[in-house]
């Protein structure tokens, strides 16, 4: 378990150093590094949004059908 703590400390130091280097980098380097990440994130969010919208649309349609059926039964 002690090795895990050392690994976490080393990881934090490395992440801090990389973050500092990234902050000091010119804008074009940041864009080159971030563009694939942002593109992938955008595609992921788009896919999640499409999926959620499909689920919402299906639920709304089922609710509408149920409401129409209940009106037919009342007549």
C-alpha positions as CSV (number, residue, x, y, z in Angstrom):
1,X,0.0,0.0,0.0
2,X,2.9,2.3,0.6
3,X,3.9,2.0,-3.1
4,X,0.5,3.2,-4.1
5,X,1.0,6.4,-2.1
6,X,4.4,7.0,-3.6
7,X,2.9,6.4,-7.1
8,X,0.2,8.9,-6.4
9,X,2.7,11.6,-5.2
10,X,4.9,11.0,-8.3
11,X,1.9,11.2,-10.5
12,X,0.8,14.5,-9.0
13,X,4.2,16.0,-9.4
14,X,4.4,14.9,-13.0
15,X,0.9,16.3,-13.7
16,X,1.9,19.6,-12.1
17,X,5.0,19.8,-14.2
18,X,3.1,18.9,-17.4
19,X,0.5,21.5,-16.6
20,X,3.1,24.2,-16.0
21,X,4.8,23.3,-19.3
22,X,1.5,23.4,-21.1
23,X,0.6,26.8,-19.6
24,X,3.9,28.2,-20.8
25,X,3.6,26.7,-24.3
26,X,2.6,29.0,-27.3
27,X,-1.0,29.0,-28.5
28,X,-0.3,26.9,-31.6
29,X,1.2,24.1,-29.5
30,X,-1.9,24.1,-27.3
31,X,-4.2,24.0,-30.3
32,X,-2.3,21.1,-31.8
33,X,-2.4,19.2,-28.5
34,X,-6.0,20.0,-27.7
35,X,-7.7,19.8,-31.1
36,X,-7.9,15.9,-31.2
37,X,-9.1,15.8,-27.6
38,X,-11.8,18.5,-28.2
39,X,-12.9,16.8,-31.4
40,X,-13.3,13.5,-29.6
41,X,-15.1,15.1,-26.7
42,X,-17.4,16.9,-29.1
43,X,-18.2,13.6,-31.0
44,X,-18.9,11.9,-27.6
45,X,-21.2,14.6,-26.4
46,X,-23.0,14.6,-29.8
47,X,-23.5,10.8,-29.6
48,X,-24.8,11.1,-26.0
49,X,-27.1,13.9,-26.9
50,X,-28.5,12.0,-29.9
51,X,-29.1,9.0,-27.7
52,X,-30.8,11.0,-24.9
53,X,-32.9,12.9,-27.5
54,X,-34.1,9.6,-29.0
55,X,-35.0,8.2,-25.6
56,X,-36.9,11.4,-24.7
57,X,-38.7,11.4,-28.1
58,X,-39.7,7.7,-27.6
59,X,-41.0,8.4,-24.1
60,X,-43.0,11.4,-25.3
61,X,-44.5,9.4,-28.1
62,X,-45.5,6.6,-25.8
63,X,-47.0,9.1,-23.4
64,X,-49.0,10.7,-26.2
65,X,-50.3,7.3,-27.4
66,X,-51.3,6.3,-23.8
67,X,-53.2,9.6,-23.5
68,X,-55.0,9.1,-26.7
69,X,-55.9,5.6,-25.8
70,X,-57.3,6.7,-22.4
71,X,-59.5,9.3,-24.3
72,X,-60.8,6.6,-26.6
73,X,-61.7,4.4,-23.6
74,X,-63.6,7.3,-21.9
75,X,-65.9,7.7,-24.9
